[in-house]
Amino acid sequence: MARQKKEGTYINIKIRQDIYEQFCEYAERKGQTKTMAMERILEKYLEAEAKKKEERA
């Protein structure tokens, strides 16, 4: 049975090759798809930035 598609938005970015390789290794090590890994990385980063902003206020 196919996985249910989730709502989302496609993004297209260009990053340095060394960062991409690190990212692919990270996702594989964590047993995550690249999409899942990127979502989690971005979410964690954005939450940390929001927390910093709150602390400064």
PDBQT receptor file of N, H, CA, C and O in Angstrom, charges set to zero:
ATOM      1  N   MET A   1       0.843  -1.177   0.000  1.00  0.00    +0.000 N 
ATOM      2  CA  MET A   1       0.000   0.000   0.000  1.00  0.00    +0.000 C 
ATOM      3  C   MET A   1       0.887   1.240   0.000  1.00  0.00    +0.000 C 
ATOM      4  O   MET A   1       1.866   1.310   0.744  1.00  0.00    +0.000 OA
ATOM      5  N   ALA A   2       0.550   2.194  -0.819  1.00  0.00    +0.000 N 
ATOM      6  H   ALA A   2      -0.245   2.137  -1.423  1.00  0.00    +0.000 HD
ATOM      7  CA  ALA A   2       1.349   3.416  -0.952  1.00  0.00    +0.000 C 
ATOM      8  C   ALA A   2       1.161   4.308   0.262  1.00  0.00    +0.000 C 
ATOM      9  O   ALA A   2       0.107   4.325   0.898  1.00  0.00    +0.000 OA
ATOM     10  N   ARG A   3       2.224   5.051   0.561  1.00  0.00    +0.000 N 
ATOM     11  H   ARG A   3       3.080   5.038   0.045  1.00  0.00    +0.000 HD
ATOM     12  CA  ARG A   3       2.193   6.010   1.647  1.00  0.00    +0.000 C 
ATOM     13  C   ARG A   3       1.271   7.171   1.291  1.00  0.00    +0.000 C 
ATOM     14  O   ARG A   3       1.219   7.600   0.138  1.00  0.00    +0.000 OA
ATOM     15  N   GLN A   4       0.542   7.678   2.290  1.00  0.00    +0.000 N 
ATOM     16  H   GLN A   4       0.584   7.329   3.226  1.00  0.00    +0.000 HD
ATOM     17  CA  GLN A   4      -0.317   8.833   2.056  1.00  0.00    +0.000 C 
ATOM     18  C   GLN A   4       0.562  10.058   1.837  1.00  0.00    +0.000 C 
ATOM     19  O   GLN A   4       1.515  10.288   2.581  1.00  0.00    +0.000 OA
ATOM     20  N   LYS A   5       0.237  10.839   0.814  1.00  0.00    +0.000 N 
ATOM     21  H   LYS A   5      -0.537  10.651   0.210  1.00  0.00    +0.000 HD
ATOM     22  CA  LYS A   5       1.019  12.038   0.531  1.00  0.00    +0.000 C 
ATOM     23  C   LYS A   5       0.655  13.127   1.511  1.00  0.00    +0.000 C 
ATOM     24  O   LYS A   5      -0.518  13.329   1.823  1.00  0.00    +0.000 OA
ATOM     25  N   LYS A   6       1.673  13.836   2.002  1.00  0.00    +0.000 N 
ATOM     26  H   LYS A   6       2.627  13.671   1.748  1.00  0.00    +0.000 HD
ATOM     27  CA  LYS A   6       1.401  14.933   2.910  1.00  0.00    +0.000 C 
ATOM     28  C   LYS A   6       1.443  16.240   2.134  1.00  0.00    +0.000 C 
ATOM     29  O   LYS A   6       2.062  16.348   1.076  1.00  0.00    +0.000 OA
ATOM     30  N   GLU A   7       0.769  17.215   2.695  1.00  0.00    +0.000 N 
ATOM     31  H   GLU A   7       0.267  17.127   3.555  1.00  0.00    +0.000 HD
ATOM     32  CA  GLU A   7       0.795  18.520   2.054  1.00  0.00    +0.000 C 
ATOM     33  C   GLU A   7       2.173  19.120   2.234  1.00  0.00    +0.000 C 
ATOM     34  O   GLU A   7       2.802  18.943   3.277  1.00  0.00    +0.000 OA
ATOM     35  N   GLY A   8       2.632  19.812   1.246  1.00  0.00    +0.000 N 
ATOM     36  H   GLY A   8       2.120  19.956   0.398  1.00  0.00    +0.000 HD
ATOM     37  CA  GLY A   8       3.950  20.421   1.340  1.00  0.00    +0.000 C 
ATOM     38  C   GLY A   8       4.215  21.324   0.164  1.00  0.00    +0.000 C 
ATOM     39  O   GLY A   8       3.390  21.481  -0.736  1.00  0.00    +0.000 OA
ATOM     40  N   THR A   9       5.385  21.910   0.199  1.00  0.00    +0.000 N 
ATOM     41  H   THR A   9       6.055  21.782   0.930  1.00  0.00    +0.000 HD
ATOM     42  CA  THR A   9       5.830  22.807  -0.855  1.00  0.00    +0.000 C 
ATOM     43  C   THR A   9       7.208  22.351  -1.299  1.00  0.00    +0.000 C 
ATOM     44  O   THR A   9       8.068  22.051  -0.471  1.00  0.00    +0.000 OA
ATOM     45  N   TYR A  10       7.412  22.299  -2.577  1.00  0.00    +0.000 N 
ATOM     46  H   TYR A  10       6.714  22.542  -3.250  1.00  0.00    +0.000 HD
ATOM     47  CA  TYR A  10       8.720  21.949  -3.117  1.00  0.00    +0.000 C 
ATOM     48  C   TYR A  10       9.638  23.154  -3.043  1.00  0.00    +0.000 C 
ATOM     49  O   TYR A  10       9.214  24.288  -3.266  1.00  0.00    +0.000 OA
ATOM     50  N   ILE A  11      10.904  22.897  -2.725  1.00  0.00    +0.000 N 
ATOM     51  H   ILE A  11      11.248  21.976  -2.544  1.00  0.00    +0.000 HD
ATOM     52  CA  ILE A  11      11.907  23.947  -2.786  1.00  0.00    +0.000 C 
ATOM     53  C   ILE A  11      13.062  23.445  -3.637  1.00  0.00    +0.000 C 
ATOM     54  O   ILE A  11      13.318  22.243  -3.711  1.00  0.00    +0.000 OA
ATOM     55  N   ASN A  12      13.742  24.358  -4.263  1.00  0.00    +0.000 N 
ATOM     56  H   ASN A  12      13.534  25.334  -4.203  1.00  0.00    +0.000 HD
ATOM     57  CA  ASN A  12      14.871  24.006  -5.104  1.00  0.00    +0.000 C 
ATOM     58  C   ASN A  12      16.032  24.899  -4.679  1.00  0.00    +0.000 C 
ATOM     59  O   ASN A  12      15.972  26.119  -4.833  1.00  0.00    +0.000 OA
ATOM     60  N   ILE A  13      17.084  24.291  -4.146  1.00  0.00    +0.000 N 
ATOM     61  H   ILE A  13      17.133  23.300  -4.022  1.00  0.00    +0.000 HD
ATOM     62  CA  ILE A  13      18.223  25.061  -3.659  1.00  0.00    +0.000 C 
ATOM     63  C   ILE A  13      19.518  24.494  -4.229  1.00  0.00    +0.000 C 
ATOM     64  O   ILE A  13      19.570  23.351  -4.682  1.00  0.00    +0.000 OA
ATOM     65  N   LYS A  14      20.541  25.304  -4.197  1.00  0.00    +0.000 N 
ATOM     66  H   LYS A  14      20.499  26.233  -3.828  1.00  0.00    +0.000 HD
ATOM     67  CA  LYS A  14      21.871  24.846  -4.599  1.00  0.00    +0.000 C 
ATOM     68  C   LYS A  14      22.797  25.068  -3.409  1.00  0.00    +0.000 C 
ATOM     69  O   LYS A  14      22.929  26.185  -2.910  1.00  0.00    +0.000 OA
ATOM     70  N   ILE A  15      23.438  23.988  -2.960  1.00  0.00    +0.000 N 
ATOM     71  H   ILE A  15      23.332  23.080  -3.365  1.00  0.00    +0.000 HD
ATOM     72  CA  ILE A  15      24.348  24.079  -1.830  1.00  0.00    +0.000 C 
ATOM     73  C   ILE A  15      25.702  23.502  -2.232  1.00  0.00    +0.000 C 
ATOM     74  O   ILE A  15      25.832  22.795  -3.231  1.00  0.00    +0.000 OA
ATOM     75  N   ARG A  16      26.704  23.829  -1.419  1.00  0.00    +0.000 N 
ATOM     76  H   ARG A  16      26.598  24.403  -0.607  1.00  0.00    +0.000 HD
ATOM     77  CA  ARG A  16      28.045  23.300  -1.695  1.00  0.00    +0.000 C 
ATOM     78  C   ARG A  16      28.019  21.772  -1.639  1.00  0.00    +0.000 C 
ATOM     79  O   ARG A  16      27.270  21.181  -0.862  1.00  0.00    +0.000 OA
ATOM     80  N   GLN A  17      28.837  21.154  -2.463  1.00  0.00    +0.000 N 
ATOM     81  H   GLN A  17      29.446  21.635  -3.094  1.00  0.00    +0.000 HD
ATOM     82  CA  GLN A  17      28.895  19.695  -2.556  1.00  0.00    +0.000 C 
ATOM     83  C   GLN A  17      29.281  19.062  -1.220  1.00  0.00    +0.000 C 
ATOM     84  O   GLN A  17      28.724  18.027  -0.854  1.00  0.00    +0.000 OA
ATOM     85  N   ASP A  18      30.218  19.657  -0.486  1.00  0.00    +0.000 N 
ATOM     86  H   ASP A  18      30.670  20.497  -0.783  1.00  0.00    +0.000 HD
ATOM     87  CA  ASP A  18      30.645  19.062   0.785  1.00  0.00    +0.000 C 
ATOM     88  C   ASP A  18      29.512  19.061   1.816  1.00  0.00    +0.000 C 
ATOM     89  O   ASP A  18      29.378  18.113   2.590  1.00  0.00    +0.000 OA
ATOM     90  N   ILE A  19      28.705  20.114   1.828  1.00  0.00    +0.000 N 
ATOM     91  H   ILE A  19      28.815  20.884   1.199  1.00  0.00    +0.000 HD
ATOM     92  CA  ILE A  19      27.574  20.162   2.751  1.00  0.00    +0.000 C 
ATOM     93  C   ILE A  19      26.536  19.112   2.343  1.00  0.00    +0.000 C 
ATOM     94  O   ILE A  19      25.970  18.430   3.198  1.00  0.00    +0.000 OA
ATOM     95  N   TYR A  20      26.291  18.986   1.051  1.00  0.00    +0.000 N 
ATOM     96  H   TYR A  20      26.751  19.539   0.356  1.00  0.00    +0.000 HD
ATOM     97  CA  TYR A  20      25.333  17.991   0.560  1.00  0.00    +0.000 C 
ATOM     98  C   TYR A  20      25.774  16.579   0.958  1.00  0.00    +0.000 C 
ATOM     99  O   TYR A  20      24.951  15.769   1.386  1.00  0.00    +0.000 OA
ATOM    100  N   GLU A  21      27.050  16.288   0.822  1.00  0.00    +0.000 N 
ATOM    101  H   GLU A  21      27.718  16.946   0.475  1.00  0.00    +0.000 HD
ATOM    102  CA  GLU A  21      27.551  14.961   1.182  1.00  0.00    +0.000 C 
ATOM    103  C   GLU A  21      27.385  14.699   2.672  1.00  0.00    +0.000 C 
ATOM    104  O   GLU A  21      26.996  13.603   3.075  1.00  0.00    +0.000 OA
ATOM    105  N   GLN A  22      27.684  15.718   3.500  1.00  0.00    +0.000 N 
ATOM    106  H   GLN A  22      28.000  16.608   3.172  1.00  0.00    +0.000 HD
ATOM    107  CA  GLN A  22      27.491  15.584   4.949  1.00  0.00    +0.000 C 
ATOM    108  C   GLN A  22      26.020  15.341   5.260  1.00  0.00    +0.000 C 
ATOM    109  O   GLN A  22      25.679  14.501   6.093  1.00  0.00    +0.000 OA
ATOM    110  N   PHE A  23      25.157  16.081   4.583  1.00  0.00    +0.000 N 
ATOM    111  H   PHE A  23      25.434  16.763   3.905  1.00  0.00    +0.000 HD
ATOM    112  CA  PHE A  23      23.719  15.951   4.797  1.00  0.00    +0.000 C 
ATOM    113  C   PHE A  23      23.233  14.549   4.422  1.00  0.00    +0.000 C 
ATOM    114  O   PHE A  23      22.463  13.943   5.167  1.00  0.00    +0.000 OA
ATOM    115  N   CYS A  24      23.672  14.039   3.289  1.00  0.00    +0.000 N 
ATOM    116  H   CYS A  24      24.298  14.532   2.685  1.00  0.00    +0.000 HD
ATOM    117  CA  CYS A  24      23.275  12.690   2.869  1.00  0.00    +0.000 C 
ATOM    118  C   CYS A  24      23.751  11.643   3.868  1.00  0.00    +0.000 C 
ATOM    119  O   CYS A  24      23.010  10.715   4.190  1.00  0.00    +0.000 OA
ATOM    120  N   GLU A  25      24.974  11.782   4.358  1.00  0.00    +0.000 N 
ATOM    121  H   GLU A  25      25.576  12.536   4.096  1.00  0.00    +0.000 HD
ATOM    122  CA  GLU A  25      25.502  10.855   5.359  1.00  0.00    +0.000 C 
ATOM    123  C   GLU A  25      24.693  10.936   6.646  1.00  0.00    +0.000 C 
ATOM    124  O   GLU A  25      24.402   9.917   7.272  1.00  0.00    +0.000 OA
ATOM    125  N   TYR A  26      24.332  12.158   7.039  1.00  0.00    +0.000 N 
ATOM    126  H   TYR A  26      24.569  12.987   6.531  1.00  0.00    +0.000 HD
ATOM    127  CA  TYR A  26      23.533  12.366   8.246  1.00  0.00    +0.000 C 
ATOM    128  C   TYR A  26      22.187  11.654   8.112  1.00  0.00    +0.000 C 
ATOM    129  O   TYR A  26      21.791  10.900   9.000  1.00  0.00    +0.000 OA
ATOM    130  N   ALA A  27      21.490  11.894   7.009  1.00  0.00    +0.000 N 
ATOM    131  H   ALA A  27      21.812  12.507   6.288  1.00  0.00    +0.000 HD
ATOM    132  CA  ALA A  27      20.174  11.287   6.795  1.00  0.00    +0.000 C 
ATOM    133  C   ALA A  27      20.270   9.761   6.812  1.00  0.00    +0.000 C 
ATOM    134  O   ALA A  27      19.431   9.087   7.411  1.00  0.00    +0.000 OA
ATOM    135  N   GLU A  28      21.275   9.233   6.166  1.00  0.00    +0.000 N 
ATOM    136  H   GLU A  28      21.956   9.780   5.680  1.00  0.00    +0.000 HD
ATOM    137  CA  GLU A  28      21.453   7.786   6.131  1.00  0.00    +0.000 C 
ATOM    138  C   GLU A  28      21.736   7.228   7.524  1.00  0.00    +0.000 C 
ATOM    139  O   GLU A  28      21.169   6.207   7.916  1.00  0.00    +0.000 OA
ATOM    140  N   ARG A  29      22.609   7.897   8.266  1.00  0.00    +0.000 N 
ATOM    141  H   ARG A  29      23.069   8.726   7.947  1.00  0.00    +0.000 HD
ATOM    142  CA  ARG A  29      22.947   7.478   9.631  1.00  0.00    +0.000 C 
ATOM    143  C   ARG A  29      21.710   7.460  10.527  1.00  0.00    +0.000 C 
ATOM    144  O   ARG A  29      21.553   6.580  11.373  1.00  0.00    +0.000 OA
ATOM    145  N   LYS A  30      20.835   8.449  10.326  1.00  0.00    +0.000 N 
ATOM    146  H   LYS A  30      20.963   9.164   9.639  1.00  0.00    +0.000 HD
ATOM    147  CA  LYS A  30      19.622   8.558  11.137  1.00  0.00    +0.000 C 
ATOM    148  C   LYS A  30      18.498   7.664  10.626  1.00  0.00    +0.000 C 
ATOM    149  O   LYS A  30      17.472   7.520  11.290  1.00  0.00    +0.000 OA
ATOM    150  N   GLY A  31      18.683   7.062   9.452  1.00  0.00    +0.000 N 
ATOM    151  H   GLY A  31      19.516   7.179   8.913  1.00  0.00    +0.000 HD
ATOM    152  CA  GLY A  31      17.647   6.217   8.879  1.00  0.00    +0.000 C 
ATOM    153  C   GLY A  31      16.445   7.015   8.401  1.00  0.00    +0.000 C 
ATOM    154  O   GLY A  31      15.311   6.538   8.449  1.00  0.00    +0.000 OA
ATOM    155  N   GLN A  32      16.702   8.230   7.940  1.00  0.00    +0.000 N 
ATOM    156  H   GLN A  32      17.623   8.617   7.900  1.00  0.00    +0.000 HD
ATOM    157  CA  GLN A  32      15.640   9.123   7.495  1.00  0.00    +0.000 C 
ATOM    158  C   GLN A  32      15.777   9.398   6.005  1.00  0.00    +0.000 C 
ATOM    159  O   GLN A  32      16.864   9.319   5.433  1.00  0.00    +0.000 OA
ATOM    160  N   THR A  33      14.643   9.723   5.396  1.00  0.00    +0.000 N 
ATOM    161  H   THR A  33      13.760   9.788   5.861  1.00  0.00    +0.000 HD
ATOM    162  CA  THR A  33      14.726  10.218   4.031  1.00  0.00    +0.000 C 
ATOM    163  C   THR A  33      15.352  11.607   4.086  1.00  0.00    +0.000 C 
ATOM    164  O   THR A  33      15.387  12.229   5.148  1.00  0.00    +0.000 OA
ATOM    165  N   LYS A  34      15.842  12.093   2.958  1.00  0.00    +0.000 N 
ATOM    166  H   LYS A  34      15.813  11.587   2.096  1.00  0.00    +0.000 HD
ATOM    167  CA  LYS A  34      16.409  13.441   2.934  1.00  0.00    +0.000 C 
ATOM    168  C   LYS A  34      15.341  14.483   3.252  1.00  0.00    +0.000 C 
ATOM    169  O   LYS A  34      15.626  15.494   3.896  1.00  0.00    +0.000 OA
ATOM    170  N   THR A  35      14.123  14.238   2.804  1.00  0.00    +0.000 N 
ATOM    171  H   THR A  35      13.892  13.417   2.282  1.00  0.00    +0.000 HD
ATOM    172  CA  THR A  35      13.038  15.174   3.113  1.00  0.00    +0.000 C 
ATOM    173  C   THR A  35      12.803  15.238   4.615  1.00  0.00    +0.000 C 
ATOM    174  O   THR A  35      12.732  16.320   5.197  1.00  0.00    +0.000 OA
ATOM    175  N   MET A  36      12.684  14.088   5.227  1.00  0.00    +0.000 N 
ATOM    176  H   MET A  36      12.742  13.208   4.755  1.00  0.00    +0.000 HD
ATOM    177  CA  MET A  36      12.436  14.030   6.668  1.00  0.00    +0.000 C 
ATOM    178  C   MET A  36      13.588  14.679   7.446  1.00  0.00    +0.000 C 
ATOM    179  O   MET A  36      13.364  15.448   8.381  1.00  0.00    +0.000 OA
ATOM    180  N   ALA A  37      14.802  14.360   7.050  1.00  0.00    +0.000 N 
ATOM    181  H   ALA A  37      14.984  13.735   6.290  1.00  0.00    +0.000 HD
ATOM    182  CA  ALA A  37      15.964  14.924   7.734  1.00  0.00    +0.000 C 
ATOM    183  C   ALA A  37      15.987  16.443   7.606  1.00  0.00    +0.000 C 
ATOM    184  O   ALA A  37      16.231  17.140   8.592  1.00  0.00    +0.000 OA
ATOM    185  N   MET A  38      15.738  16.965   6.409  1.00  0.00    +0.000 N 
ATOM    186  H   MET A  38      15.540  16.399   5.608  1.00  0.00    +0.000 HD
ATOM    187  CA  MET A  38      15.764  18.407   6.209  1.00  0.00    +0.000 C 
ATOM    188  C   MET A  38      14.655  19.097   6.995  1.00  0.00    +0.000 C 
ATOM    189  O   MET A  38      14.879  20.152   7.589  1.00  0.00    +0.000 OA
ATOM    190  N   GLU A  39      13.465  18.511   7.003  1.00  0.00    +0.000 N 
ATOM    191  H   GLU A  39      13.283  17.654   6.521  1.00  0.00    +0.000 HD
ATOM    192  CA  GLU A  39      12.369  19.088   7.784  1.00  0.00    +0.000 C 
ATOM    193  C   GLU A  39      12.749  19.170   9.255  1.00  0.00    +0.000 C 
ATOM    194  O   GLU A  39      12.522  20.194   9.899  1.00  0.00    +0.000 OA
ATOM    195  N   ARG A  40      13.317  18.116   9.781  1.00  0.00    +0.000 N 
ATOM    196  H   ARG A  40      13.501  17.284   9.257  1.00  0.00    +0.000 HD
ATOM    197  CA  ARG A  40      13.678  18.089  11.206  1.00  0.00    +0.000 C 
ATOM    198  C   ARG A  40      14.814  19.065  11.516  1.00  0.00    +0.000 C 
ATOM    199  O   ARG A  40      14.785  19.747  12.541  1.00  0.00    +0.000 OA
ATOM    200  N   ILE A  41      15.801  19.133  10.645  1.00  0.00    +0.000 N 
ATOM    201  H   ILE A  41      15.825  18.580   9.812  1.00  0.00    +0.000 HD
ATOM    202  CA  ILE A  41      16.913  20.072  10.842  1.00  0.00    +0.000 C 
ATOM    203  C   ILE A  41      16.402  21.511  10.829  1.00  0.00    +0.000 C 
ATOM    204  O   ILE A  41      16.739  22.302  11.710  1.00  0.00    +0.000 OA
ATOM    205  N   LEU A  42      15.587  21.847   9.825  1.00  0.00    +0.000 N 
ATOM    206  H   LEU A  42      15.314  21.204   9.110  1.00  0.00    +0.000 HD
ATOM    207  CA  LEU A  42      15.057  23.207   9.728  1.00  0.00    +0.000 C 
ATOM    208  C   LEU A  42      14.146  23.541  10.905  1.00  0.00    +0.000 C 
ATOM    209  O   LEU A  42      14.216  24.640  11.456  1.00  0.00    +0.000 OA
ATOM    210  N   GLU A  43      13.307  22.609  11.284  1.00  0.00    +0.000 N 
ATOM    211  H   GLU A  43      13.250  21.716  10.837  1.00  0.00    +0.000 HD
ATOM    212  CA  GLU A  43      12.402  22.847  12.400  1.00  0.00    +0.000 C 
ATOM    213  C   GLU A  43      13.182  23.129  13.683  1.00  0.00    +0.000 C 
ATOM    214  O   GLU A  43      12.870  24.067  14.416  1.00  0.00    +0.000 OA
ATOM    215  N   LYS A  44      14.197  22.310  13.945  1.00  0.00    +0.000 N 
ATOM    216  H   LYS A  44      14.451  21.548  13.349  1.00  0.00    +0.000 HD
ATOM    217  CA  LYS A  44      15.011  22.483  15.149  1.00  0.00    +0.000 C 
ATOM    218  C   LYS A  44      15.731  23.835  15.123  1.00  0.00    +0.000 C 
ATOM    219  O   LYS A  44      15.770  24.537  16.134  1.00  0.00    +0.000 OA
ATOM    220  N   TYR A  45      16.290  24.191  13.992  1.00  0.00    +0.000 N 
ATOM    221  H   TYR A  45      16.259  23.620  13.171  1.00  0.00    +0.000 HD
ATOM    222  CA  TYR A  45      16.991  25.466  13.855  1.00  0.00    +0.000 C 
ATOM    223  C   TYR A  45      16.043  26.644  14.069  1.00  0.00    +0.000 C 
ATOM    224  O   TYR A  45      16.356  27.576  14.810  1.00  0.00    +0.000 OA
ATOM    225  N   LEU A  46      14.888  26.594  13.417  1.00  0.00    +0.000 N 
ATOM    226  H   LEU A  46      14.634  25.837  12.815  1.00  0.00    +0.000 HD
ATOM    227  CA  LEU A  46      13.934  27.697  13.520  1.00  0.00    +0.000 C 
ATOM    228  C   LEU A  46      13.389  27.838  14.937  1.00  0.00    +0.000 C 
ATOM    229  O   LEU A  46      13.177  28.955  15.408  1.00  0.00    +0.000 OA
ATOM    230  N   GLU A  47      13.161  26.727  15.616  1.00  0.00    +0.000 N 
ATOM    231  H   GLU A  47      13.334  25.819  15.233  1.00  0.00    +0.000 HD
ATOM    232  CA  GLU A  47      12.713  26.789  17.012  1.00  0.00    +0.000 C 
ATOM    233  C   GLU A  47      13.786  27.415  17.897  1.00  0.00    +0.000 C 
ATOM    234  O   GLU A  47      13.472  28.212  18.781  1.00  0.00    +0.000 OA
ATOM    235  N   ALA A  48      15.050  27.060  17.666  1.00  0.00    +0.000 N 
ATOM    236  H   ALA A  48      15.305  26.413  16.947  1.00  0.00    +0.000 HD
ATOM    237  CA  ALA A  48      16.152  27.631  18.446  1.00  0.00    +0.000 C 
ATOM    238  C   ALA A  48      16.267  29.133  18.202  1.00  0.00    +0.000 C 
ATOM    239  O   ALA A  48      16.511  29.894  19.139  1.00  0.00    +0.000 OA
ATOM    240  N   GLU A  49      16.094  29.562  16.967  1.00  0.00    +0.000 N 
ATOM    241  H   GLU A  49      15.895  28.944  16.206  1.00  0.00    +0.000 HD
ATOM    242  CA  GLU A  49      16.139  30.990  16.653  1.00  0.00    +0.000 C 
ATOM    243  C   GLU A  49      14.989  31.739  17.323  1.00  0.00    +0.000 C 
ATOM    244  O   GLU A  49      15.182  32.841  17.837  1.00  0.00    +0.000 OA
ATOM    245  N   ALA A  50      13.806  31.152  17.319  1.00  0.00    +0.000 N 
ATOM    246  H   ALA A  50      13.649  30.257  16.902  1.00  0.00    +0.000 HD
ATOM    247  CA  ALA A  50      12.661  31.785  17.956  1.00  0.00    +0.000 C 
ATOM    248  C   ALA A  50      12.878  31.900  19.472  1.00  0.00    +0.000 C 
ATOM    249  O   ALA A  50      12.511  32.899  20.090  1.00  0.00    +0.000 OA
ATOM    250  N   LYS A  51      13.475  30.869  20.049  1.00  0.00    +0.000 N 
ATOM    251  H   LYS A  51      13.773  30.057  19.547  1.00  0.00    +0.000 HD
ATOM    252  CA  LYS A  51      13.760  30.895  21.483  1.00  0.00    +0.000 C 
ATOM    253  C   LYS A  51      14.766  31.996  21.805  1.00  0.00    +0.000 C 
ATOM    254  O   LYS A  51      14.604  32.710  22.795  1.00  0.00    +0.000 OA
ATOM    255  N   LYS A  52      15.801  32.139  20.981  1.00  0.00    +0.000 N 
ATOM    256  H   LYS A  52      15.933  31.559  20.177  1.00  0.00    +0.000 HD
ATOM    257  CA  LYS A  52      16.784  33.207  21.179  1.00  0.00    +0.000 C 
ATOM    258  C   LYS A  52      16.110  34.573  21.125  1.00  0.00    +0.000 C 
ATOM    259  O   LYS A  52      16.397  35.451  21.939  1.00  0.00    +0.000 OA
ATOM    260  N   LYS A  53      15.212  34.742  20.159  1.00  0.00    +0.000 N 
ATOM    261  H   LYS A  53      14.979  34.029  19.499  1.00  0.00    +0.000 HD
ATOM    262  CA  LYS A  53      14.514  36.017  19.988  1.00  0.00    +0.000 C 
ATOM    263  C   LYS A  53      13.672  36.313  21.230  1.00  0.00    +0.000 C 
ATOM    264  O   LYS A  53      13.648  37.448  21.706  1.00  0.00    +0.000 OA
ATOM    265  N   GLU A  54      12.986  35.308  21.752  1.00  0.00    +0.000 N 
ATOM    266  H   GLU A  54      13.005  34.386  21.366  1.00  0.00    +0.000 HD
ATOM    267  CA  GLU A  54      12.181  35.479  22.974  1.00  0.00    +0.000 C 
ATOM    268  C   GLU A  54      13.050  35.892  24.149  1.00  0.00    +0.000 C 
ATOM    269  O   GLU A  54      12.670  36.762  24.933  1.00  0.00    +0.000 OA
ATOM    270  N   GLU A  55      14.209  35.275  24.272  1.00  0.00    +0.000 N 
ATOM    271  H   GLU A  55      14.518  34.568  23.635  1.00  0.00    +0.000 HD
ATOM    272  CA  GLU A  55      15.108  35.562  25.389  1.00  0.00    +0.000 C 
ATOM    273  C   GLU A  55      15.652  36.985  25.324  1.00  0.00    +0.000 C 
ATOM    274  O   GLU A  55      15.926  37.595  26.357  1.00  0.00    +0.000 OA
ATOM    275  N   ARG A  56      15.807  37.509  24.123  1.00  0.00    +0.000 N 
ATOM    276  H   ARG A  56      15.584  37.014  23.284  1.00  0.00    +0.000 HD
ATOM    277  CA  ARG A  56      16.306  38.885  23.953  1.00  0.00    +0.000 C 
ATOM    278  C   ARG A  56      15.219  39.913  24.233  1.00  0.00    +0.000 C 
ATOM    279  O   ARG A  56      15.516  41.062  24.561  1.00  0.00    +0.000 OA
ATOM    280  N   ALA A  57      13.975  39.508  24.106  1.00  0.00    +0.000 N 
ATOM    281  H   ALA A  57      13.734  38.575  23.840  1.00  0.00    +0.000 HD
ATOM    282  CA  ALA A  57      12.851  40.453  24.285  1.00  0.00    +0.000 C 
ATOM    283  C   ALA A  57      12.561  40.746  25.728  1.00  0.00    +0.000 C 
ATOM    284  O   ALA A  57      11.651  41.517  26.030  1.00  0.00    +0.000 OA
TER     285      ALA A  57
